[in-house]
Amino acid sequence: MRSILLFILLLAACAKGSAQKPSTQFFEIDTIMVDGNKKTRRPIILRELEFAQSDKVAHGKLKKLLKQSENNLLNTGLFNFVEINADTAGKLLKINIELTEQWYSWVFPYFEMVDRNFNTWWETKDFSRADYGLLFIQENFRGRNEEIHVKMIGGHNEYLNFRYLIPYFDSKKQWGAIVEGEFLRSRETAVLTRDDELVFFNDEERYPIKKNTGKVTLSYRKKLYRRHFFSLAYKDYAFMDTLAMINPDFLMGNKSRARYLGLSYEYERDFRDYISYPLQGHYLNIILEKEGLGMLDNVVDFWRFKGFFQKYWKFSSRWYAASGLTLSFSDESKQPYFLNSGLGYNKSFVRSYEYNVINGNNYGLLRSNIKFALIPTKTVNLDFIPLEQFSKLFYALYVNAFVDFGYVDSFDSWQSNGNHLPGELLMGKGIGIDLVTYYEKVFRFEYSWDKNNNGGFFLHFVAPI
């Protein structure tokens, strides 16, 4: 009898413990209200949310989903401010989305130095080395997040560019397209690399380089944070014979024209909190390119792989860190000089080596920094500005320390000419201040030293990693 009573007591205790164990509770999303979208269509907004109407959301996950949805909408580039709140008075959720749209139509004079970056131009401060013209940008065309870009440039170069981006053309909002066309003729082009710097050929009477290109890209985005791009391009280059005389490897075989097709595939996985200046999350980008498909002139024929990975950490309310790795590999086919890349172009450079280029078929770049929010993000209302798109702004100021490493491997014969940096481990270190504000604007002021402790001041306009 005592054994039976003990067994019953144990069952009761287990039942009591089971009853006290909290069960997961859920909200059901009843309505989603959107305010402030004077132009942006509602389906474009709903596409970026982590939830949909009638979804059931666990209590513990609601705050995170709301914050992530805010970041998703900010990263479309359509809005200056996004605020999402939920009415949790009952089991049925009412979601309220407050938006402040950006200004979408831009027509303004265009002025840009033709050098690789601001710092290389600052060495000469030569205003004749500039392009000027008219730039037209229509963002959020038809309220569907479509973009139209038109550049009409004169000056040092003559340039006409057209780009039309359609993020979605199917009912499920998964497939999109990009159509691009470009015409260029320039009085100057880099013809070889000497002493780890570009050597330019200039002709004020004729155009050493002419280029016509067209490109069509299909994009696929089934999930919020993953994209696929499939591109087919036609490229037609014409060069003066003088370029091949200066550098026989400029186009290979002393030819003066290259017409070819190119294919590329790109995969993107983006979990950054704020694309223009990330503080948390990670980003992966992989590109596989085939230049030349054995058709047309058959002068160009090689493949290239590029990979980018960035990771961002938040240690406390004001301390952050980041690291980024860039890798590029290509086959060992002889590549024309005018298509060869390496470190020193666009955003791929070791800081403190801004004045140098290190050409090569294969290279790696590792960047890392740690930063402190000197002024965390603040919002300011400029009541004297009547336009809502400009009257409310935010800004933040960060101080940071960084170190970069880079390496370029090349087997091409034109790496002579006194070039010492290919095959050498590069290192740059320094300190800087970053100013971040609305319309995806970043201003970086840095002082850096190379591994020989040669230092210099540099200015950039994009996030470092």
C-alpha positions as CSV (number, residue, x, y, z in Angstrom):
1,M,0.0,0.0,0.0
2,R,2.8,2.4,0.9
3,S,4.4,1.7,-2.5
4,I,1.2,2.5,-4.3
5,L,0.8,5.8,-2.3
6,L,4.5,6.7,-3.1
7,F,3.9,6.0,-6.8
8,I,0.8,8.2,-6.8
9,L,2.7,11.1,-5.1
10,L,5.5,10.9,-7.7
11,L,3.0,11.0,-10.5
12,A,1.3,14.0,-9.0
13,A,4.7,15.8,-8.6
14,C,5.6,15.1,-12.2
15,A,2.2,16.4,-13.3
16,K,2.6,19.5,-11.2
17,G,6.1,20.2,-12.7
18,S,4.8,19.6,-16.2
19,A,1.9,22.0,-15.6
20,Q,4.3,24.7,-14.3
21,K,6.6,24.5,-17.3
22,P,5.8,27.5,-19.4
23,S,4.5,26.8,-22.9
24,T,5.5,29.0,-25.9
25,Q,2.9,31.7,-26.5
26,F,2.2,33.1,-29.9
27,F,0.8,36.3,-31.3
28,E,-1.2,36.3,-34.6
29,I,-0.6,39.2,-36.9
30,D,-4.0,40.6,-37.6
31,T,-3.2,43.8,-39.6
32,I,-0.2,45.6,-41.0
33,M,-0.6,49.4,-41.3
34,V,1.9,51.4,-43.4
35,D,2.2,55.2,-43.2
36,G,4.5,57.6,-45.0
37,N,4.8,55.7,-48.3
38,K,3.7,58.5,-50.5
39,K,5.3,56.9,-53.6
40,T,6.5,53.4,-52.6
41,R,3.9,50.7,-53.3
42,R,2.8,48.6,-50.4
43,P,3.9,45.2,-51.9
44,I,7.5,46.5,-52.2
45,I,7.4,47.3,-48.5
46,L,5.8,44.0,-47.4
47,R,8.4,42.0,-49.4
48,E,11.1,43.1,-47.0
49,L,9.3,42.1,-43.8
50,E,10.2,39.1,-41.6
51,F,6.5,38.4,-41.2
52,A,3.2,38.5,-43.1
53,Q,-0.4,38.9,-42.2
54,S,-1.9,35.9,-40.4
55,D,1.6,34.7,-39.4
56,K,2.0,33.4,-35.8
57,V,4.9,34.9,-34.0
58,A,6.4,33.7,-30.7
59,H,6.5,36.3,-27.9
60,G,10.2,36.0,-27.5
61,K,11.0,36.5,-31.1
62,L,8.8,39.5,-31.8
63,K,11.3,42.3,-30.9
64,K,14.0,40.7,-33.1
65,L,11.7,40.3,-36.1
66,L,10.6,44.0,-35.9
67,K,14.2,45.3,-35.7
68,Q,15.3,43.1,-38.5
69,S,12.4,44.2,-40.7
70,E,13.4,47.9,-40.0
71,N,16.9,47.1,-41.2
72,N,15.6,45.4,-44.3
73,L,13.6,48.4,-45.3
74,L,16.4,50.8,-44.6
75,N,18.7,48.7,-46.8
76,T,16.5,49.1,-49.8
77,G,17.8,52.6,-50.0
78,L,14.2,53.9,-50.3
79,F,13.8,55.4,-46.8
80,N,15.8,57.7,-44.5
81,F,13.9,56.5,-41.4
82,V,11.9,53.4,-40.6
83,E,10.0,52.7,-37.3
84,I,8.0,49.5,-36.7
85,N,5.8,49.1,-33.7
86,A,3.4,46.4,-32.6
87,D,0.2,46.7,-30.5
88,T,0.4,43.7,-28.2
89,A,-2.7,44.4,-26.1
90,G,-4.2,41.1,-27.1
91,K,-3.3,37.9,-28.9
92,L,-4.0,39.6,-32.3
93,L,-1.1,41.9,-33.3
94,K,-1.5,45.2,-35.1
95,I,1.8,46.2,-36.8
96,N,2.4,49.9,-37.5
97,I,5.1,50.9,-40.0
98,E,6.1,54.6,-40.1
99,L,8.3,55.6,-43.0
100,T,10.2,58.7,-44.1
101,E,11.0,58.3,-47.8
102,Q,14.1,59.6,-49.5
103,W,14.3,62.0,-52.4
104,Y,14.2,59.9,-55.5
105,S,14.7,62.2,-58.5
106,W,18.2,63.7,-59.0
107,V,19.4,65.8,-61.9
108,F,22.7,67.6,-61.2
109,P,26.0,68.5,-62.7
110,Y,28.6,65.8,-62.7
111,F,32.3,66.4,-61.8
112,E,34.8,63.7,-61.0
113,M,38.5,63.3,-61.1
114,V,39.7,60.6,-63.5
115,D,42.4,59.2,-61.2
116,R,41.9,55.9,-59.3
117,N,40.9,57.7,-56.1
118,F,40.9,61.2,-54.5
119,N,44.3,60.6,-52.9
120,T,46.1,60.0,-56.3
121,W,44.5,63.1,-57.8
122,W,45.6,65.2,-54.8
123,E,49.2,64.5,-55.6
124,T,48.9,66.7,-58.8
125,K,45.7,68.7,-58.1
126,D,45.3,68.9,-61.8
127,F,41.7,70.0,-62.6
128,S,42.2,69.3,-66.3
129,R,42.1,65.6,-65.3
130,A,38.4,65.7,-64.7
131,D,35.2,64.6,-66.2
132,Y,32.1,66.8,-66.2
133,G,28.6,66.5,-67.5
134,L,25.1,65.7,-66.4
135,L,23.9,62.8,-64.2
136,F,20.2,61.8,-64.1
137,I,19.0,59.3,-61.5
138,Q,15.4,58.2,-61.0
139,E,15.2,55.9,-58.0
140,N,12.0,54.1,-57.0
141,F,10.6,54.6,-60.5
142,R,6.8,53.9,-60.5
143,G,7.0,53.3,-56.8
144,R,8.4,49.8,-57.5
145,N,12.0,50.3,-56.4
146,E,13.1,50.4,-60.1
147,E,16.1,52.6,-61.0
148,I,17.1,54.6,-64.1
149,H,20.6,56.0,-64.3
150,V,21.8,58.1,-67.2
151,K,25.3,59.7,-67.4
152,M,26.4,62.1,-70.1
153,I,30.0,63.0,-69.5
154,G,32.5,65.2,-71.4
155,G,35.9,66.6,-70.5
156,H,38.8,64.3,-70.2
157,N,36.6,61.4,-71.2
158,E,33.5,61.2,-73.3
159,Y,31.1,58.9,-71.7
160,L,27.4,57.8,-72.1
161,N,25.9,55.3,-69.8
162,F,22.4,53.9,-69.3
163,R,21.2,51.5,-66.6
164,Y,17.7,50.3,-65.9
165,L,17.1,48.1,-62.8
166,I,13.9,46.2,-62.3
167,P,14.0,44.4,-58.9
168,Y,10.9,42.2,-59.7
169,F,8.9,41.5,-62.8
170,D,7.0,38.3,-61.7
171,S,4.0,38.0,-59.4
172,K,6.0,36.3,-56.6
173,K,8.6,39.1,-56.6
174,Q,11.5,36.8,-57.1
175,W,12.9,37.5,-60.6
176,G,14.3,40.8,-61.7
177,A,16.5,42.3,-64.4
178,I,19.2,44.9,-65.1
179,V,19.8,46.3,-68.6
180,E,23.0,48.3,-69.1
181,G,24.7,50.0,-72.1
182,E,27.9,52.1,-72.3
183,F,29.8,54.1,-74.8
184,L,33.3,55.5,-73.9
185,R,36.1,57.2,-75.7
186,S,39.0,58.5,-73.7
187,R,42.1,60.6,-74.4
188,E,44.1,58.7,-71.8
189,T,44.5,55.1,-70.7
190,A,46.9,53.2,-68.4
191,V,49.3,51.4,-70.7
192,L,51.7,49.7,-68.2
193,T,52.8,49.5,-64.6
194,R,56.2,50.8,-63.7
195,D,57.7,51.1,-60.2
196,D,54.3,49.9,-58.8
197,E,52.5,52.9,-60.3
198,L,50.4,53.3,-63.4
199,V,51.9,54.8,-66.5
200,F,49.4,56.7,-68.7
201,F,49.4,57.3,-72.4
202,N,47.7,60.6,-73.4
203,D,46.8,61.9,-76.9
204,E,45.0,65.3,-77.0
205,E,44.2,64.9,-80.8
206,R,42.9,61.3,-80.9
207,Y,41.3,58.8,-78.5
208,P,43.6,55.9,-77.5
209,I,40.7,53.9,-76.3
210,K,37.1,53.4,-77.4
211,K,34.7,51.1,-75.8
212,N,31.1,49.9,-76.4
213,T,29.4,47.5,-74.1
214,G,26.0,46.0,-73.4
215,K,24.9,43.8,-70.6
216,V,21.8,42.0,-69.5
217,T,21.5,40.5,-66.0
218,L,18.8,38.3,-64.5
219,S,18.4,38.4,-60.7
220,Y,16.7,35.8,-58.5
221,R,15.8,36.4,-54.9
222,K,13.6,33.7,-53.3
223,K,14.7,34.4,-49.7
224,L,15.2,37.8,-48.1
225,Y,19.0,37.6,-47.7
226,R,20.1,35.6,-50.7
227,R,20.4,36.7,-54.3
228,H,21.6,35.2,-57.5
229,F,22.7,37.1,-60.6
230,F,23.2,35.7,-64.1
231,S,24.8,38.0,-66.7
232,L,25.6,38.0,-70.4
233,A,27.8,40.9,-71.7
234,Y,29.0,42.1,-75.1
235,K,32.2,44.1,-75.1
236,D,34.0,45.9,-77.9
237,Y,37.3,47.7,-77.4
238,A,39.3,49.6,-79.9
239,F,42.9,50.9,-79.2
240,M,45.5,52.9,-80.9
241,D,48.4,50.9,-82.3
242,T,50.8,53.0,-80.2
243,L,49.6,51.2,-77.0
244,A,50.8,47.8,-78.3
245,M,54.1,49.4,-79.3
246,I,54.6,50.6,-75.7
247,N,53.4,47.4,-74.1
248,P,53.2,44.3,-76.4
249,D,51.1,42.6,-73.7
250,F,48.5,45.4,-73.7
251,L,46.1,43.4,-76.0
252,M,48.3,40.4,-76.9
253,G,49.5,39.7,-80.4
254,N,49.9,43.4,-81.3
255,K,46.2,43.6,-82.1
256,S,44.2,46.9,-81.7
257,R,40.7,45.5,-81.2
258,A,39.0,43.1,-78.9
259,R,35.4,42.0,-79.3
260,Y,34.1,39.2,-77.1
261,L,31.2,37.9,-75.0
262,G,31.3,37.4,-71.2
263,L,29.3,35.3,-68.8
264,S,29.1,35.7,-65.1
265,Y,27.4,34.2,-62.1
266,E,27.2,36.0,-58.7
267,Y,25.8,34.8,-55.4
268,E,25.2,37.1,-52.5
269,R,24.3,36.3,-48.9
270,D,23.7,39.5,-46.9
271,F,23.0,39.6,-43.2
272,R,24.4,43.1,-42.5
273,D,22.4,45.5,-40.3
274,Y,23.1,48.6,-42.4
275,I,24.6,48.1,-45.9
276,S,26.3,51.5,-46.2
277,Y,28.1,51.2,-42.8
278,P,27.6,47.8,-41.1
279,L,28.1,47.3,-37.4
280,Q,26.7,43.8,-37.0
281,G,26.1,40.8,-39.2
282,H,28.0,39.2,-42.0
283,Y,28.2,39.3,-45.8
284,L,29.3,36.8,-48.5
285,N,29.7,37.5,-52.2
286,I,31.0,35.0,-54.8
287,I,31.5,35.8,-58.5
288,L,32.6,33.5,-61.2
289,E,33.4,35.2,-64.6
290,K,34.3,33.8,-68.0
291,E,35.8,36.5,-70.3
292,G,35.6,35.3,-73.9
293,L,33.4,32.4,-75.1
294,G,35.5,31.4,-78.1
295,M,33.5,33.7,-80.5
296,L,34.0,36.9,-82.4
297,D,37.7,38.0,-82.3
298,N,38.7,35.3,-79.9
299,V,41.4,37.5,-78.4
300,V,40.2,37.3,-74.8
301,D,39.8,33.9,-73.2
302,F,40.1,33.4,-69.4
303,W,38.1,32.8,-66.3
304,R,38.2,34.6,-62.9
305,F,36.9,33.8,-59.4
306,K,36.3,36.5,-56.8
307,G,35.2,36.0,-53.2
308,F,34.3,38.5,-50.5
309,F,33.5,37.7,-46.9
310,Q,32.9,40.3,-44.1
311,K,32.0,39.8,-40.5
312,Y,30.9,42.5,-38.0
313,W,30.8,42.3,-34.2
314,K,29.2,44.5,-31.5
315,F,30.9,44.1,-28.2
316,S,29.0,46.8,-26.2
317,S,26.8,49.8,-26.9
318,R,29.7,51.7,-28.3
319,W,32.5,49.2,-29.2
320,Y,32.6,47.4,-32.5
321,A,34.9,45.3,-34.6
322,A,35.0,44.1,-38.2
323,S,37.1,41.9,-40.5
324,G,36.9,41.4,-44.3
325,L,38.6,38.9,-46.6
326,T,38.9,39.3,-50.4
327,L,40.3,36.6,-52.7
328,S,40.7,36.6,-56.5
329,F,42.0,33.7,-58.7
330,S,42.1,33.2,-62.4
331,D,43.4,30.6,-64.7
332,E,47.0,30.8,-66.0
333,S,46.0,31.9,-69.5
334,K,47.9,35.0,-70.6
335,Q,45.7,38.0,-69.9
336,P,45.7,41.3,-71.7
337,Y,47.1,44.1,-69.6
338,F,44.0,46.3,-70.0
339,L,41.9,43.6,-68.3
340,N,44.3,42.6,-65.6
341,S,43.5,43.7,-62.1
342,G,45.0,43.2,-58.6
343,L,45.3,45.5,-55.6
344,G,45.0,49.2,-55.9
345,Y,41.8,49.3,-57.9
346,N,38.3,50.4,-56.7
347,K,38.0,49.3,-53.0
348,S,40.6,46.5,-53.2
349,F,43.7,48.0,-51.7
350,V,45.9,47.8,-48.6
351,R,45.5,51.1,-46.7
352,S,48.7,53.2,-46.9
353,Y,49.3,51.9,-50.5
354,E,46.7,54.1,-52.1
355,Y,49.2,55.5,-54.5
356,N,50.3,52.0,-55.8
357,V,48.9,49.4,-58.0
358,I,50.0,45.7,-57.8
359,N,48.8,43.9,-60.9
360,G,48.4,40.2,-60.8
361,N,46.2,37.2,-61.7
362,N,45.8,36.1,-58.1
363,Y,45.6,38.2,-54.9
364,G,44.3,38.3,-51.4
365,L,43.3,41.1,-49.0
366,L,42.6,40.9,-45.3
367,R,41.3,44.0,-43.5
368,S,40.3,44.4,-39.8
369,N,39.5,47.2,-37.5
370,I,38.1,48.0,-34.1
371,K,36.1,51.1,-33.5
372,F,34.4,53.2,-30.8
373,A,31.3,55.3,-31.3
374,L,32.5,58.7,-30.4
375,I,29.1,60.1,-31.2
376,P,26.4,57.4,-31.4
377,T,23.7,57.8,-34.0
378,K,21.8,61.1,-33.4
379,T,18.8,62.5,-35.1
380,V,18.4,66.2,-35.9
381,N,15.3,68.1,-37.2
382,L,16.1,71.0,-39.5
383,D,12.8,72.8,-39.3
384,F,14.0,75.5,-41.7
385,I,14.0,73.0,-44.5
386,P,10.5,72.5,-45.9
387,L,11.1,69.2,-47.6
388,E,10.6,66.1,-45.3
389,Q,13.2,64.1,-47.3
390,F,15.9,66.5,-46.1
391,S,14.6,68.2,-42.9
392,K,15.3,65.2,-40.7
393,L,18.8,63.7,-40.7
394,F,21.0,61.4,-38.6
395,Y,24.7,61.3,-38.1
396,A,27.3,59.3,-36.2
397,L,31.0,59.6,-35.6
398,Y,33.4,56.7,-35.0
399,V,37.1,56.6,-34.2
400,N,38.9,53.4,-35.2
401,A,42.2,51.6,-35.5
402,F,42.9,49.2,-38.3
403,V,45.5,46.9,-39.9
404,D,45.4,45.4,-43.4
405,F,47.4,42.7,-45.1
406,G,47.6,42.0,-48.9
407,Y,49.5,39.7,-51.3
408,V,49.5,39.6,-55.1
409,D,50.9,36.6,-57.1
410,S,51.6,37.0,-60.8
411,F,53.4,35.1,-63.4
412,D,53.0,37.6,-66.3
413,S,56.2,39.0,-67.8
414,W,55.1,42.6,-67.7
415,Q,55.5,42.5,-63.9
416,S,59.1,43.6,-64.5
417,N,59.6,47.4,-65.1
418,G,60.8,47.9,-61.6
419,N,57.7,46.6,-59.9
420,H,58.7,45.3,-56.5
421,L,55.3,44.8,-54.7
422,P,54.0,41.7,-56.5
423,G,55.1,38.6,-54.5
424,E,55.6,40.7,-51.4
425,L,53.5,40.6,-48.2
426,L,52.0,44.1,-47.8
427,M,50.9,45.5,-44.5
428,G,49.2,48.8,-43.6
429,K,48.1,50.1,-40.2
430,G,46.6,53.3,-38.9
431,I,43.9,55.3,-37.2
432,G,40.9,57.1,-38.6
433,I,37.6,58.9,-38.0
434,D,34.4,57.9,-39.9
435,L,31.4,60.3,-40.3
436,V,28.2,58.5,-41.3
437,T,25.0,60.3,-42.3
438,Y,21.8,59.8,-44.3
439,Y,21.5,59.0,-48.0
440,E,24.2,56.4,-47.5
441,K,27.0,58.9,-47.1
442,V,30.3,58.0,-45.4
443,F,33.3,60.2,-45.0
444,R,36.6,58.6,-43.8
445,F,39.6,60.5,-42.7
446,E,42.6,58.2,-42.1
447,Y,46.3,58.3,-41.3
448,S,48.1,55.1,-42.1
449,W,51.6,53.7,-42.3
450,D,53.0,50.9,-44.5
451,K,55.3,48.2,-43.1
452,N,58.3,50.5,-43.6
453,N,56.6,53.1,-41.5
454,N,56.0,55.5,-44.3
455,G,52.9,57.4,-43.4
456,G,50.3,59.6,-45.1
457,F,46.8,61.1,-44.7
458,F,44.0,59.6,-46.9
459,L,40.4,60.5,-47.5
460,H,37.7,57.9,-48.6
461,F,33.9,58.0,-49.2
462,V,32.8,54.4,-48.5
463,A,32.9,52.1,-45.4
464,P,36.3,50.5,-44.8
465,I,35.0,46.9,-44.6
